[in-house]
Amino acid sequence: MLIIMKKGSTPDETARVSDAVRALGREPERVVVAGRDAIAALGGGAPLDAGRFEAMSGVHHVVPLAPPYRLAAREARPAGTVIRVGGSTIGGGSLFVVAGPCAVESEEQIVATARLMKHAGANALRGGAYKPRSSPYSFQGLGPEGLKLLVRAREASGLPIVSEAVDDASLDLVAEHADVVQIGARNMHNGALLKRAGRLRKPVLLKRGIAASLDDLLMAAEYILDQGNGDVVLCERGIRTFSQHSRFTLDLSLVPAAQAASHLPIFVDPSHAVGRRDRVAPMARAAVAAGADGVIFEVHPDPDEALSDGRQALQPQEAAELITQLREIAAVLGRKTEVAR
């Protein structure tokens, strides 16, 4: 951290800032920046609170010299994080594809979808037992019964399960039944839930909030990493902008930016971003071309009858064709294209 003093600041003000830096276990070093006195806070430890110093008399502003996320930063693991899920890997140059319905509706629906997606070459099955919805009158999921049906789908297909937790109670249940626990966009800022997810010993798929910056997303991941769970996957799922042509704006520039800033793998969810079936495949293909470690999208045996987000769910045959295309794009880029065994 570099603390830049105001022009005309007094020696006493500078000394008080130096003492405050020293009290926090850092070594203050006097420097000059653009003609102003400044103090560099040197040494390791947790990031300092910039706001604390900016409120001190004589301080002009504070410039961070390192990102506030230590554990999620690329420097913490330069080779990148690789996570094993089922018979496939996330990260390490491989492409991981997750497909399935927005919500679990019945045993017939989820088992049929799982078998079709296994045959199509997906690596994992997605399915929501708990569904946080914009309207309280919309289908909210089957809860514990939905998790049991997901287990049956895993037994029938061999595909590992990705499912969302929405609160403390569902987190425990999802962790008990699923192979990957999803923390959705609405809960990306829920520090208490993130800490509990960090105490799990299962991978966590963390979705970007609809108004979150990259730093916000990585700080949310830091909550999980700080509790000892290093198996975190980031996920871009669209952000709120002024655009009217799509539900959200899919920010594919986040993919290379996140890969430069962090060692954590990053997925893209085109379904929730575009909100329309005919636009899912183009954005999924673009995500792989941009270097995403994985893609997660929605598919339903009968989208027109789906209880949740049928408008953005692919038909099974469309999903199978898309998975083939994604693997072809990955192969052109020299990526590994593992399939679930």
LUMKE-987304 format. One line per 3 residues: their letters; for each residue x, y, z of C-alpha. Coordinates in steps of 0.2 Angstrom, whole numbers, m for minus. Layout:
N
A) X Y Z | ...
//
This chain:
341
MLI) 0 0 0 | 6 17 m5 | m1 32 6
IMK) 1 48 m3 | 1 64 8 | m7 80 4
KGS) 4 95 m2 | 8 105 14 | 5 90 26
TPD) 15 92 42 | 29 82 49 | 17 77 63
ETA) 4 71 51 | 17 60 42 | 23 53 58
RVS) 6 48 64 | 3 39 47 | 20 30 49
DAV) 16 25 67 | m1 18 61 | 8 8 48
RAL) 20 1 61 | 6 m3 73 | m1 m15 60
GRE) 15 m25 58 | 22 m16 43 | 37 m6 40
PER) 34 12 34 | 46 19 21 | 46 37 16
VVV) 46 40 m3 | 42 55 m15 | 28 52 m28
AGR) 25 66 m41 | 32 79 m29 | 22 73 m14
DAI) 28 65 2 | 22 47 3 | 23 32 14
AAL) 25 14 7 | 19 1 19 | 31 m14 17
GGG) 30 m32 23 | 18 m46 22 | 2 m50 31
APL) m16 m46 27 | m20 m32 16 | m22 m15 25
DAG) m38 m5 26 | m36 9 14 | m51 18 21
RFE) m43 19 38 | m28 29 31 | m38 40 19
AMS) m48 46 35 | m32 52 43 | m27 70 43
GVH) m15 75 30 | m18 60 18 | m22 63 0
HVV) m26 46 m6 | m21 28 m5 | m15 17 m19
PLA) m15 m2 m17 | 1 m11 m22 | m6 m28 m22
PPY) m24 m35 m25 | m34 m37 m9 | m37 m56 m12
RLA) m21 m65 m7 | m27 m83 m9 | m36 m81 m25
ARE) m22 m72 m34 | m13 m80 m48 | 3 m78 m38
ARP) m3 m89 m25 | m3 m104 m37 | 5 m99 m54
AGT) 2 m116 m61 | m17 m115 m59 | m29 m125 m49
VIR) m35 m141 m56 | m50 m150 m48 | m55 m168 m50
VGG) m74 m171 m52 | m80 m188 m56 | m69 m195 m70
STI) m64 m178 m77 | m54 m163 m72 | m58 m144 m71
GGG) m44 m133 m76 | m27 m138 m82 | m31 m135 m100
SLF) m46 m147 m101 | m64 m142 m106 | m78 m147 m93
VVA) m96 m147 m99 | m111 m146 m87 | m128 m148 m94
GPC) m145 m152 m87 | m162 m143 m82 | m164 m128 m72
AVE) m175 m137 m60 | m178 m155 m55 | m196 m159 m58
SEE) m198 m178 m58 | m188 m194 m58 | m192 m197 m76
QIV) m187 m180 m82 | m170 m179 m73 | m165 m197 m76
ATA) m169 m196 m94 | m159 m180 m96 | m144 m187 m87
RLM) m144 m202 m98 | m145 m191 m114 | m131 m179 m108
KHA) m120 m194 m103 | m122 m201 m121 | m119 m183 m128
GAN) m102 m182 m119 | m106 m170 m104 | m95 m171 m89
ALR) m108 m167 m76 | m127 m165 m74 | m134 m149 m67
GGA) m151 m148 m58 | m159 m137 m46 | m167 m144 m30
YKP) m168 m127 m23 | m173 m112 m34 | m171 m94 m29
RSS) m183 m85 m40 | m188 m67 m44 | m206 m70 m40
PYS) m212 m79 m24 | m226 m87 m34 | m214 m96 m46
FQG) m208 m114 m44 | m196 m115 m30 | m189 m133 m32
LGP) m193 m149 m24 | m180 m147 m10 | m174 m163 m2
EGL) m184 m174 m13 | m176 m166 m28 | m159 m170 m21
KLL) m164 m188 m20 | m169 m188 m38 | m152 m181 m43
VRA) m144 m195 m34 | m155 m207 m44 | m150 m199 m60
REA) m131 m200 m55 | m134 m219 m52 | m142 m221 m68
SGL) m130 m211 m79 | m113 m210 m69 | m113 m191 m71
PIV) m108 m181 m56 | m120 m168 m50 | m119 m149 m49
SEA) m133 m141 m38 | m136 m125 m29 | m137 m121 m11
VDD) m147 m106 m6 | m145 m105 13 | m137 m114 28
ASL) m149 m128 29 | m149 m132 10 | m130 m130 10
DLV) m128 m145 21 | m141 m156 11 | m133 m151 m6
AEH) m116 m155 1 | m122 m172 7 | m129 m177 m10
ADV) m121 m167 m24 | m103 m168 m31 | m101 m149 m33
VQI) m110 m136 m23 | m116 m120 m33 | m117 m103 m24
GAR) m128 m93 m36 | m127 m75 m41 | m139 m69 m27
NMH) m128 m76 m14 | m111 m71 m20 | m111 m57 m7
NGA) m117 m68 7 | m101 m69 17 | m108 m81 31
LLK) m114 m93 17 | m97 m92 8 | m88 m96 25
RAG) m98 m111 28 | m95 m117 10 | m77 m114 13
RLR) m78 m127 27 | m85 m140 15 | m73 m153 7
KPV) m82 m152 m9 | m79 m141 m25 | m89 m125 m25
LLK) m95 m117 m41 | m96 m98 m37 | m107 m87 m49
RGI) m104 m69 m52 | m117 m57 m45 | m127 m47 m57
AAS) m118 m31 m53 | m101 m38 m47 | m84 m33 m53
LDD) m70 m45 m55 | m62 m40 m39 | m79 m42 m30
LLM) m80 m60 m37 | m62 m64 m32 | m65 m57 m14
AAE) m81 m68 m13 | m70 m83 m18 | m57 m77 m5
YIL) m70 m80 9 | m71 m99 3 | m52 m101 1
DQG) m49 m93 18 | m59 m107 27 | m48 m120 19
NGD) m58 m126 3 | m46 m123 m11 | m58 m131 m24
VVL) m67 m116 m31 | m73 m113 m48 | m78 m95 m54
CER) m93 m93 m66 | m98 m79 m77 | m117 m78 m79
GIR) m120 m61 m86 | m122 m44 m78 | m135 m31 m78
TFS) m133 m17 m91 | m144 m6 m101 | m146 m19 m115
QHS) m163 m24 m119 | m159 m38 m132 | m154 m51 m119
RFT) m159 m54 m100 | m141 m50 m95 | m125 m45 m104
LDL) m113 m60 m105 | m96 m52 m101 | m84 m64 m110
SLV) m69 m52 m107 | m70 m58 m89 | m63 m75 m94
PAA) m45 m69 m99 | m46 m56 m86 | m50 m69 m72
QAA) m36 m81 m79 | m23 m67 m78 | m28 m62 m60
SHL) m32 m78 m52 | m27 m97 m52 | m45 m102 m51
PIF) m54 m110 m66 | m68 m101 m74 | m84 m107 m81
VDP) m97 m98 m92 | m116 m100 m90 | m124 m93 m107
SHA) m141 m99 m103 | m145 m87 m88 | m136 m73 m97
VGR) m145 m73 m114 | m162 m80 m108 | m166 m87 m125
RDR) m164 m104 m132 | m158 m98 m149 | m144 m88 m142
VAP) m137 m101 m130 | m126 m111 m142 | m117 m96 m150
MAR) m112 m89 m133 | m107 m106 m127 | m96 m108 m142
AAV) m89 m90 m140 | m85 m94 m121 | m74 m109 m126
AAG) m65 m99 m140 | m62 m86 m126 | m53 m99 m116
ADG) m66 m104 m103 | m62 m119 m93 | m80 m125 m93
VIF) m97 m121 m99 | m113 m124 m90 | m130 m123 m99
EVH) m148 m129 m98 | m157 m143 m107 | m174 m150 m104
PDP) m183 m165 m112 | m198 m154 m116 | m193 m136 m113
DEA) m211 m129 m117 | m217 m138 m102 | m203 m134 m90
LSD) m207 m127 m73 | m192 m116 m73 | m183 m106 m87
GRQ) m189 m117 m101 | m187 m102 m113 | m168 m104 m112
ALQ) m167 m123 m111 | m160 m132 m126 | m168 m148 m133
PQE) m158 m164 m130 | m153 m165 m148 | m148 m147 m148
AAE) m137 m150 m133 | m129 m165 m140 | m124 m155 m156
LIT) m118 m141 m145 | m107 m152 m134 | m99 m159 m150
QLR) m96 m142 m157 | m88 m136 m140 | m76 m150 m140
EIA) m71 m147 m158 | m67 m129 m154 | m57 m134 m139
AVL) m47 m147 m149 | m43 m133 m162 | m36 m123 m148
GRK) m26 m138 m141 | m37 m141 m126 | m40 m158 m118
TEV) m58 m164 m121 | m61 m177 m108 | m78 m185 m106
AR) m85 m193 m90 | m82 m211 m88
//
